[in-house]
Amino acid sequence: MIRLMVFLGNKGIEYERTRHNSAWLFFHHISPELGPISWQEKFHGTWGKASFASQQMMVLKPSTYMNESGKSVGAMSRFFSLDPKQILVVHDDLELPFLVTRLQLGGGLGGHNGLRSIKEHVGSTDFYRLRIGIGRPVRQTVSSYVLSRFSVEEEPSLSLAFDAAKRLLGDWMGEGCPDRSLPRSITVGQNR
């Protein structure tokens, strides 16, 4: 069972709608379904209690920069004595094409500094991940690409991608979060 859902992103208005903040954008998309959340500032972030797919859990948005996300996740994990398998981290992913979302347990970090930081502070990569595909840059450097906004052509598809991700996550959590059925992927316009 998932006890903590973490949404990775960078604080600051200049990062609000960037690819690297895909998880925060996804959070805002699904927030009506999480119910009213009484937010608290603690654990180097903002956290509260929520409900999703009939499960009660805590949600966390680290207020550190992306590459220090582990400070927040580690502090909350230690305080509530969480096992890594009780944590689900939602994050952007260069290795998946845009409009593809994958749910998995553990796996490689793919050069994602936020995930690397979480591994260092939690001491494991055995946490669940909802990977939101942003694709790889064609001409830009990786750092400028992840910190750029979605293109005019991509923006209209974001809500469709987030709806698909919400379905994928909701189905899995509704089944009791079984390891044996992972990884699962969904692409906009397809059923898993």
C-alpha positions as CSV (number, residue, x, y, z in Angstrom):
1,M,0.0,0.0,0.0
2,I,1.2,3.5,-0.8
3,R,1.5,5.7,2.2
4,L,3.3,8.6,0.6
5,M,3.0,10.1,-2.9
6,V,5.7,12.6,-3.8
7,F,5.5,15.1,-6.7
8,L,8.9,16.3,-7.8
9,G,9.4,19.8,-9.2
10,N,11.3,23.1,-8.9
11,K,10.0,26.0,-6.9
12,G,9.8,29.4,-8.4
13,I,7.4,31.0,-11.0
14,E,10.0,30.7,-13.7
15,Y,9.8,26.8,-13.5
16,E,6.1,26.5,-13.1
17,R,5.1,25.1,-16.5
18,T,8.4,23.5,-17.5
19,R,8.9,19.9,-18.5
20,H,10.9,19.3,-15.3
21,N,7.8,20.3,-13.3
22,S,5.6,17.7,-15.1
23,A,4.8,16.0,-11.7
24,W,3.6,19.3,-10.2
25,L,1.5,19.9,-13.3
26,F,0.1,16.4,-12.9
27,F,-0.6,17.1,-9.2
28,H,-2.7,20.1,-10.1
29,H,-4.6,18.0,-12.7
30,I,-5.6,15.4,-10.2
31,S,-5.9,17.6,-7.1
32,P,-9.7,17.7,-7.3
33,E,-9.8,14.0,-6.8
34,L,-7.4,14.1,-3.8
35,G,-10.0,15.8,-1.7
36,P,-9.4,18.8,0.5
37,I,-5.8,18.9,1.8
38,S,-4.8,20.7,5.0
39,W,-1.2,21.7,3.9
40,Q,1.6,21.9,6.4
41,E,5.1,23.3,5.9
42,K,7.6,20.7,7.2
43,F,10.2,18.2,6.0
44,H,11.7,20.8,3.5
45,G,8.4,20.8,1.7
46,T,4.6,21.1,1.8
47,W,2.7,18.0,2.8
48,G,-0.8,16.9,3.8
49,K,-3.2,14.0,3.9
50,A,-5.2,13.0,0.8
51,S,-7.2,10.1,-0.6
52,F,-6.9,8.6,-4.1
53,A,-8.4,5.5,-5.6
54,S,-10.0,4.8,-2.1
55,Q,-6.7,4.8,-0.4
56,Q,-5.7,7.2,2.3
57,M,-2.1,8.6,2.0
58,M,0.1,11.6,2.5
59,V,1.2,13.8,-0.4
60,L,4.5,15.8,-0.5
61,K,5.8,18.5,-2.7
62,P,9.4,19.1,-1.8
63,S,10.3,22.8,-1.7
64,T,13.9,22.2,-2.3
65,Y,15.3,22.4,-5.8
66,M,14.9,19.1,-7.8
67,N,18.5,17.9,-7.2
68,E,17.9,18.1,-3.4
69,S,14.5,16.4,-3.3
70,G,15.9,13.6,-1.2
71,K,16.3,15.9,1.8
72,S,12.5,16.3,1.9
73,V,11.6,12.7,1.1
74,G,14.2,11.3,3.5
75,A,13.1,13.6,6.3
76,M,9.4,12.6,5.9
77,S,10.3,8.9,5.4
78,R,12.3,8.8,8.6
79,F,9.7,10.7,10.6
80,F,6.8,8.3,9.6
81,S,9.1,5.2,9.5
82,L,8.2,4.5,5.9
83,D,9.5,1.6,3.9
84,P,10.7,2.6,0.4
85,K,7.9,0.4,-1.0
86,Q,5.4,2.6,0.7
87,I,6.6,5.6,-1.4
88,L,5.4,6.6,-4.9
89,V,7.5,9.3,-6.6
90,V,5.9,11.1,-9.6
91,H,8.5,12.6,-11.9
92,D,9.3,13.7,-15.4
93,D,11.3,11.3,-17.6
94,L,13.6,12.0,-20.6
95,E,13.8,8.3,-21.5
96,L,10.1,8.0,-22.3
97,P,8.5,9.7,-25.3
98,F,6.1,12.5,-24.7
99,L,2.5,11.2,-24.0
100,V,3.9,7.9,-22.5
101,T,3.6,7.2,-18.8
102,R,5.0,4.2,-17.0
103,L,4.4,2.9,-13.5
104,Q,7.2,0.8,-12.1
105,L,9.1,-0.3,-9.0
106,G,12.7,0.7,-8.7
107,G,14.9,0.7,-11.8
108,G,17.6,2.9,-13.2
109,L,17.7,6.6,-12.3
110,G,18.3,7.7,-15.9
111,G,20.5,10.6,-14.8
112,H,17.5,12.2,-12.9
113,N,19.1,14.3,-10.1
114,G,15.9,14.3,-8.1
115,L,15.8,10.5,-8.1
116,R,19.5,10.2,-7.3
117,S,19.0,12.5,-4.3
118,I,16.0,10.4,-3.1
119,K,18.1,7.2,-3.4
120,E,20.9,8.9,-1.3
121,H,18.5,10.0,1.5
122,V,16.2,7.0,1.5
123,G,19.0,4.5,1.0
124,S,17.3,2.5,-1.7
125,T,15.8,2.6,-5.2
126,D,13.0,0.3,-4.2
127,F,10.3,2.9,-4.3
128,Y,7.5,3.1,-6.8
129,R,7.7,5.6,-9.7
130,L,5.2,7.1,-12.0
131,R,7.3,8.3,-14.9
132,I,5.8,11.0,-17.0
133,G,7.5,11.0,-20.5
134,I,8.8,14.3,-21.8
135,G,11.0,12.9,-24.6
136,R,14.6,13.8,-25.4
137,P,15.7,17.1,-26.9
138,V,16.5,17.2,-30.6
139,R,18.7,20.3,-30.6
140,Q,18.9,21.7,-27.1
141,T,21.1,20.5,-24.2
142,V,19.3,18.3,-21.7
143,S,19.4,21.0,-19.0
144,S,17.9,23.7,-21.2
145,Y,15.3,21.3,-22.5
146,V,14.0,20.1,-19.2
147,L,13.8,23.7,-17.9
148,S,11.9,24.8,-21.0
149,R,8.1,25.0,-21.4
150,F,6.2,22.5,-23.5
151,S,5.8,23.5,-27.1
152,V,2.6,25.1,-28.5
153,E,1.9,21.8,-30.2
154,E,2.4,19.8,-27.0
155,E,0.5,21.9,-24.5
156,P,-3.1,20.9,-25.7
157,S,-2.1,17.2,-25.2
158,L,-1.0,17.6,-21.6
159,S,-4.4,17.1,-20.1
160,L,-4.9,14.0,-22.2
161,A,-1.6,12.6,-21.0
162,F,-2.5,13.4,-17.4
163,D,-5.9,11.8,-17.8
164,A,-4.2,8.6,-19.0
165,A,-1.6,8.7,-16.2
166,K,-4.5,9.2,-13.7
167,R,-6.3,6.1,-15.1
168,L,-3.1,4.0,-15.0
169,L,-2.4,5.0,-11.4
170,G,-6.0,4.7,-10.3
171,D,-6.4,1.2,-11.8
172,W,-3.2,-0.1,-10.1
173,M,-4.0,1.4,-6.7
174,G,-7.6,0.1,-6.9
175,E,-6.1,-3.4,-7.4
176,G,-4.1,-3.0,-4.2
177,C,-0.8,-2.0,-5.8
178,P,0.4,-5.5,-6.8
179,D,4.2,-5.7,-7.7
180,R,3.6,-8.6,-10.0
181,S,1.7,-6.5,-12.5
182,L,4.5,-3.9,-13.0
183,P,5.8,-2.2,-15.1
184,R,2.7,-0.8,-16.7
185,S,2.7,1.8,-19.4
186,I,0.0,3.9,-21.1
187,T,0.1,6.1,-24.1
188,V,-2.5,8.7,-24.9
189,G,-5.0,7.1,-27.2
190,Q,-4.2,3.6,-26.1
191,N,-5.4,1.3,-23.3
192,R,-2.1,0.2,-21.6
